[in-house]
Amino acid sequence: MQCKNGLIFVSLPKIYLSMKTNTSIFSLLGIIVLFFTPNLYAQSCVGTSTINITISAPPTATITNGASVTIPIGGNVVLTANAISGATYEWMLNGTVVASGINLNTYTATQAGSYTVEITNAAGCSGISAATVAAVPSGFNVPFKIFLQGAYATGGNAMTTNLAATAGTIPTAQPYNTSPWNYSGNESLSSIPSNMTDWVLIEAVNATTYSLVESRAAVLLSNGSVQDVNGATGATFTTLANGSSYHFIIRHRNHVAVMTSTPITISGTMTAYDFTTAVTKAFGTNQMKALSDGRFGLLSGDTNANGIITVADYNVYAGQSSQFGYRAGDCNLNRTVEVADFNQYQVNASHIAIPQVRYQ
């Protein structure tokens, strides 16, 4: 068996000193047949020999992720090549082998660069894929842990996912592009994760003047962790300066916004700022709600999201009562605006957020 485009060497017995007469080569269905009539010391004897050579085409090598991928800051992307049983895979980054092995048709990429894969099949024939270029965006992932009072599941150290459970309820594009937030970011998801509780809006503000520096909409998961739409843990900020400190404001559609009690210093390796462990993790006095198991969460009932729970929030609830879906009046995030939502509003009525997070 010979690979396509390879070289074939034929060794003949020494008595065949000449192979010039009636020599022909032709190919049929992948078989090369050689016929030759040799002269032996000018005598008249004639011999014919046939050599059958099977041509094996090289395997097709393809990285199915496409021509380009984005690796989240601090994260990875799994590159996948077409699977060929028993084949050997050599993964290369910028031409240097980074992994190899039999049936190794995936590689976890963490670095930017040009990735290719060479596949060698059982016949020893090989093929090389086109390049997949991986990019890592600039910026920093800032992680948080947050609970929402309305969605918190009693004693479970987690929030509900009722909105995600019904397809089409949570929008795939960030919902903070309307008043009072007026955030113009284009964050979106291709699909809603099954463990998603809702969207949140996170703002980095100056540590002393509290002026807005950068905003980012992100995914709030049921365990309280924040995940960027690019898959990275935390919200990805691209304009914050390494080594500089900022306060961060956490906003939600119908819960009172909070701000970190102390500035957070930006670095490449940040641990999550956990709002759930103490009421003092939020700037100001009593700016979070004590939950049933000693943890803390953002207060529900701020249906107009202006930072003060008043009759105006009741009016939003009343105007949406008995409606279903993604509603501001649905304080417990179960897809239904009902009496339970009024109860959450009522218990938190008259709460006033700190000035730094209120919309005037």
C-alpha positions, 0 to 999 in steps of 0.5 A: 500500500502506498500513500497518494503522491508518494514515491514507489521504488521497484527492485528487479533481479540482476539478470534484467539489465535492460527494461526498454522494450514495450514498457508501459504504466497505467492506473485503474481504480487505484492500482498501478500495473507495470508491464515490461519486456526486458532484453537479456544480453540481446537474446530473444527470451521475453518475460512479463511481470506485473506489480499491483500497488494500492494507492491510499489517499491521505486522511482529511484533517479538519478542526471543526471549530472553524477558522477562528475562536476566542478563548475567554480570559483565564479560560479555554476552548476545546478544539475538536478534529474529525475522528478517525479510529486508530489514527494518531493526532499531532496538535500544533500551536504555531507549528510546534507540537503541543500534544499527540496521541492515538484517537486524541481528536480534541485539544484544550487550548488556553493560548492565543495562536494558530492551531493545526492538527496532523492526522496519521491513519493506520496505513501511515498516511497523514493529512494536515488541517487548515489553521484555526486561529485562537485569540484571547481578548484583553481585559480582566475577569472580575468574579462575584458571588451574589444571591437574589432574595426573591429567587433564593431557595430556602436552605439550598445555598442556591437560587431557582432557575424557573425562568430558564426552565421555560424556553424563551423566557429569559432573553438571549440578549442583555435586557438592560438597554432600557430605562433606567439603565440605558446600557448599550452593550451587545452582550448576548448568548446563543442559548440560555444555560439551564442553571441560569437564574437571570441577567445582572448588570455590573458597573465598575466605578471610580473608587473615590468619586464613584463615577462610572468607568465601565459596565458589563452585563453578565449571567447570574448562575443559580449557585450565585456565581457570575459568568461572562457571556464569553464563558469566563468566570466573572464579568470581563472588563476591557478598560480597567487598569491592572493594579488599580482599584474600583468599587463595583455595583451589582444591579438586577431588574427588580432587586435593590442594587448594591456596591462593594463595601471596599474597592477591589484591586484589579489583577490577573488572578482575582478571587470572587468578591462574595456578597453572600457572607455578611451584610457588611460586604455591601457599602452602607447600612443594612443594604442586603437582606438576611436569608433563611440560612444566614446568608445575604442577598439583594432585596427584592421588590424594586420593580422600577429599579430606581433604588427606592422601594415605594408605591411606584414599585407596587404600581408596577406589580399591580399593572402586571398582576396575573401575567406570565413571563419575563416581568419586572413585577415577578419578584420571586422569578417564577414566571408568574406575577402573583400575591407572593410577589406582592408579599416580597415587595411589602416586606421591603417597602420603604427601603432606600439604597445608598446614593451611589447606586440610586437613579435620581 
